[in-house]
Amino acid sequence: MGLLNNHRILVTGVLTDDSLAFGIAKRALEEGATIALSGAGRGTSLTKRTARKLGDIGDVIELDVTDPTQIDAAAEELTSRFGRLDGLVHAIGFAPQSCLGSGMFTAPFEDVAIAMNISTYSLAALVGAFRPLLAKSEALGGASVIALDFDGSRAYPQYDWMGVMKAGLESLGRYLAREVGPDKIRVNMLAAGPVRTVAAKSIPGFSQFEDTWSEKAPLGWDVYDSSAVADTAVALLSPLLRGTTASIVYVDGGFHSMG
């Protein structure tokens, strides 16, 4: 019997099969979940191609988190398809190029606002819209929301405004957990170490993480292996961690705690 038998889960942010979201979706299926994927804009066609590698999971749901109309339509589609949600994986992040690798004084507020809307505020937008579905979860302990994170407690080279967005995401997660907890919905951050994905390649200086992370992390770290991240996500989605909410769960080989 799988850990996620009879779970209905929406996974956002799948673009290619090297993405963290794809690994989570694949492991969730292996543990018995029924999943749906969402895609946005021009990336939707890529999500659809990648979704075929997961088998017959139904149509990809169009979901641009900056468009309230699409968010409402996605909620209606999930109501029709599933009737409830037992899990939501938020793997959405974007920042204009000016927000990365140029320091903190280059990006205009308009670009920072775009990064905030997509990378941080979208978590509140989705949890708010899907709250009635999440509240109907039949899973032991209720529904689970996971937001993919990258340690927001430190200032990392080149990460700049996206680091600020991740710090905001962590704080937002705590506030959401407090608000939706009475509905038996838990909200946690999954702070992964650097993994070489298409998204990671767009971050200036990503090679600096590759070069130092495995040396400094007590357990070591392989930037080509996201399996530990997927396994941890399955645990968070499952009833095994039904008493855990408002938490940051690190899957980074221990790097975040080293001096």
For each residue, the residues with C-beta under 8 A, 3 or more apart:
1: 5 32
2: 5 30 31 32 33
3: 31 32 234 235 237 238 239 240
4: 7 9 28 31 32 33 86 87 234 237 238
5: 1 2 31 32 33
6: 32 86 138 139
7: 4 28 32 33 34 86 87 139 237 238
8: 33 34 35 36 82 83 84 85 86 87
9: 4 28 33 34 35 36 85 86 87 88 89 237
10: 35 36 37 38 61 78 85 87 88 89 130
11: 14 21 24 25 28 35 36 37 38 89 91
12: 21 37 38 63 88 89 90 91 92 126
13: 19 20 21 89 90 91 92 93 148
14: 11 19 21 22 25 37 39 47 50 51 91
15: 19 21 22 43 46 47 50 198 199
16: 19 22 46 50 197 198
17: 22 50 53
18: 22 195 196 197 198 226
19: 13 14 15 16 22 23 91 197 198 199
20: 13 23 24 91 148 192 195 197 226 229 230
21: 11 12 13 14 15 24 25 89 91 148
22: 14 15 16 17 18 19 25 26 50 53 54
23: 19 20 26 27 226 227 229 230
24: 11 20 21 27 28 89 91 146 229 230 233 234
25: 11 14 21 22 28 29 35 37 54 89
26: 22 23 29 30 54 230
27: 23 24 30 31 230 231 233 234
28: 4 7 9 11 24 25 31 33 35 87 233 234 237
29: 25 26 32 33 35 54 55 57
30: 2 26 27
31: 2 3 4 5 27 28 234 238
32: 1 2 3 4 5 6 7 29
33: 2 4 5 7 8 9 28 29 86 87 237
34: 7 8 9 57 82
35: 8 9 10 11 25 28 29 54 57
36: 8 9 10 11 57 58 60 61 78 81 82
37: 10 11 12 14 25 47 51 54 57 60 61
38: 10 11 12 47 60 61 62 63 74
39: 14 43 44 45 46 47 48 60 61 62 63
40: 43 44 62 63 64 65
41: 44 64
42: 45 46
43: 15 39 40 46 47
44: 39 40 41 47 48 60 62
45: 39 42 48 49
46: 15 16 39 42 43 49 50
47: 14 15 37 38 39 43 44 50 51 60
48: 39 44 45 51 52 60
49: 45 46 52
50: 14 15 16 17 22 46 47 53 54
51: 14 37 47 48 54 57 60
52: 48 49 55
53: 17 22 50
54: 22 25 26 29 35 37 50 51 57
55: 29 52
56:
57: 29 34 35 36 37 51 54
58: 36 81
59:
60: 36 37 38 39 44 47 48 51
61: 10 36 37 38 39 74 77 78
62: 38 39 40 44 70 73 74
63: 12 38 39 40 70 71 74
64: 40 41 67 70
65: 40 70 71 92 117 118 122 125 126
66: 117 118 122
67: 64 70 71
68: 71 72 125
69: 72 73
70: 62 63 64 65 67 73 74
71: 63 65 67 68 74 75 125 126 129
72: 68 69 75 76 129
73: 62 69 70 76 77
74: 38 61 62 63 70 71 77 78 129
75: 71 72 78 79 129 130 132 133
76: 72 73 79 80
77: 61 73 74 80 81
78: 10 36 61 74 75 81 82 85 130 133
79: 75 76 82 83 133
80: 76 77
81: 36 58 77 78
82: 8 34 36 78 79 85 133
83: 8 79 133 136
84: 8 133 134 136 137 138
85: 8 9 10 78 82 88 130 133 134 136 137 143
86: 4 6 7 8 9 33 134 137 138 139 143 144 237
87: 4 7 8 9 10 28 33 139 143 144 145 146 237
88: 9 10 12 85 126 127 130 134 143 144 145 146
89: 9 10 11 12 13 21 24 25 146 148 233 237
90: 12 13 122 123 126 145 146 147 148
91: 11 12 13 14 19 20 21 24 148
92: 12 13 65 118 119 122 123
93: 13 118 119 148 162 165 199
94: 114 115 118 119
95: 99 100 111 114 115 118 119 161 162 165
96: 99 107 111 114 115
97: 100 101
98: 102 106 107 108 111
99: 95 96 102 107 111 112 115 160 161 162
100: 95 97 158 159 160 161 162 202 203 204
101: 97 158 160 203 204 205
102: 98 99 106 107 160
103: 106 160
104: 107 160 161
105:
106: 98 102 103
107: 96 98 99 102 104 111 112 160 161
108: 98 111 112
109: 112 113
110: 113 114
111: 95 96 98 99 107 108 114 115 161
112: 99 107 108 109 115 116 161
113: 109 110 116 117
114: 94 95 96 110 111 117 118
115: 94 95 96 99 111 112 118 119 120 161 162 165
116: 112 113 119 120 121 165 168
117: 65 66 113 114 120 121 122
118: 65 66 92 93 94 95 114 115 121 122
119: 92 93 94 95 115 116 122 162 165 166 169
120: 115 116 117 123 165 168 169 172
121: 116 117 118 124 125 172
122: 65 66 90 92 117 118 119 125 126
123: 90 92 120 126 127 145 147 169 172 173 176
124: 121 127 128 172 176
125: 65 68 71 121 122 128 129
126: 12 65 71 88 90 122 123 129 130
127: 88 123 124 130 131 134 145 176 180 185 187
128: 124 125 131
129: 71 72 74 75 125 126
130: 10 75 78 85 88 126 127 133 134
131: 127 128 134 135 180 183 185
132: 75 135 136
133: 75 78 79 82 83 84 85 130 136
134: 84 85 86 88 127 130 131 137 142 143 145 180 183 185
135: 131 132 143 180 183 184 185
136: 83 84 85 132 133
137: 84 85 86 134 142 143 184 185
138: 6 84 86
139: 6 7 86 87 142 143 144 239
140: 239 242
141: 184 186 239 242 243
142: 134 137 139 183 184 185 186 242
143: 85 86 87 88 134 135 137 139 184 185 186
144: 86 87 88 139 185 186 188 236 237 238 241
145: 87 88 90 123 127 134 176 185 186 187 188
146: 24 87 88 89 90 188 189 190 233 236 237
147: 90 123 169 173 187 188 189 190
148: 13 20 21 89 90 91 93 189 190 192
149: 152 166 169 170 189 190 191 192 248
150: 156 159 162 163 166 191 192 194
151: 154 156 166 191 250 252 256
152: 149 163 164 166 167 168 169 170 191
153: 167 170 256
154: 151 163 256
155: 159 163
156: 150 151 159 163 209
157: 205 208
158: 100 101 203 204 205 206 208
159: 100 150 155 156 162 163 203
160: 99 100 101 102 103 104 107 163 164
161: 95 99 100 104 107 111 112 115 164 165
162: 93 95 99 100 115 119 150 159 165 166 203
163: 150 152 154 155 156 159 160 166 167
164: 152 160 161 167 168
165: 93 95 115 116 119 120 161 162 168 169
166: 119 149 150 151 152 162 163 169 170
167: 152 153 163 164 170 171
168: 116 120 152 164 165 171 172
169: 119 120 123 147 149 152 165 166 172 173 189
170: 149 152 153 166 167 173 174 189 248
171: 167 168 174 175
172: 120 121 123 124 168 169 175 176
173: 123 147 169 170 176 177 187 188 189 246 248
174: 170 171 177 178 187 246
175: 171 172 178 179
176: 123 124 127 145 172 173 179 180 187
177: 173 174 180 181 186 187 188 245 246
178: 174 175 181 246
179: 175 176
180: 127 131 134 135 176 177 183 185 187
181: 177 178 184 185 186 245
182:
183: 131 134 135 142 180
184: 135 137 141 142 143 181
185: 127 131 134 135 137 142 143 144 145 180 181
186: 141 142 143 144 145 177 181 241 242 244 245 246
187: 127 145 147 173 174 176 177 180 245 246
188: 144 145 146 147 173 177 236 241 244 245 246 247 248 249
189: 146 147 148 149 169 170 173 247 248 249
190: 146 147 148 149 229 232 233 236 249 251
191: 149 150 151 152 248 249 250 251 252 256
192: 20 148 149 150 195 226 229 251 252
193: 213 217 221 223 251 252 253 255
194: 150 200 206 209 210 213 221 223
195: 18 20 192 200 223 224 225 226 229
196: 18 200 201 206 210 223 224
197: 16 18 19 20 200 201 226
198: 15 16 18 19 201 202
199: 15 19 93 202 203
200: 194 195 196 197 203 206
201: 196 197 198 206
202: 100 198 199
203: 100 101 158 159 162 199 200 206
204: 100 101 158
205: 101 157 158 208 209
206: 158 194 196 200 201 203 209 210
207: 210 211
208: 157 158 205 211 212
209: 156 194 205 206 212 213 223
210: 194 196 206 207 213 214 223
211: 207 208 215
212: 208 209 215 216
213: 193 194 209 210 216 217 221 223 252 253 255
214: 210 217 220 221 222 223 253
215: 211 212
216: 212 213 255 258
217: 193 213 214 220 221 252 253 254 255 258
218: 253 254 258
219: 253 254
220: 214 217 253
221: 193 194 213 214 217 252 253 255
222: 214 225
223: 193 194 195 196 209 210 213 214
224: 195 196
225: 195 222 228
226: 18 20 23 192 195 197 229 230
227: 23 230 231
228: 225 231 232 251
229: 20 23 24 190 192 195 226 232 233 251
230: 20 23 24 26 27 226 227 233 234
231: 27 227 228 234 235
232: 190 228 229 235 236 249 251
233: 24 27 28 89 146 190 229 230 236 237
234: 3 4 24 27 28 31 230 231 237 238
235: 3 231 232 238 240 241
236: 144 146 188 190 232 233 241 244 249
237: 3 4 7 9 28 33 86 87 89 144 146 233 234
238: 3 4 7 31 144 234 235 241
239: 3 139 140 141 242
240: 3 235
241: 144 186 188 235 236 238 244
242: 140 141 142 186 239
243: 141
244: 186 188 236 241 247 249
245: 177 181 186 187 188
246: 173 174 177 178 186 187 188
247: 188 189 244
248: 149 170 173 188 189 191
249: 188 189 190 191 232 236 244
250: 151 191 254 256 257
251: 190 191 192 193 228 229 232
252: 151 191 192 193 213 217 221 255 256
253: 193 213 214 217 218 219 220 221
254: 217 218 219 250 257 258
255: 193 213 216 217 221 252 258
256: 151 153 154 191 250 252
257: 250 254
258: 216 217 218 254 255
259:
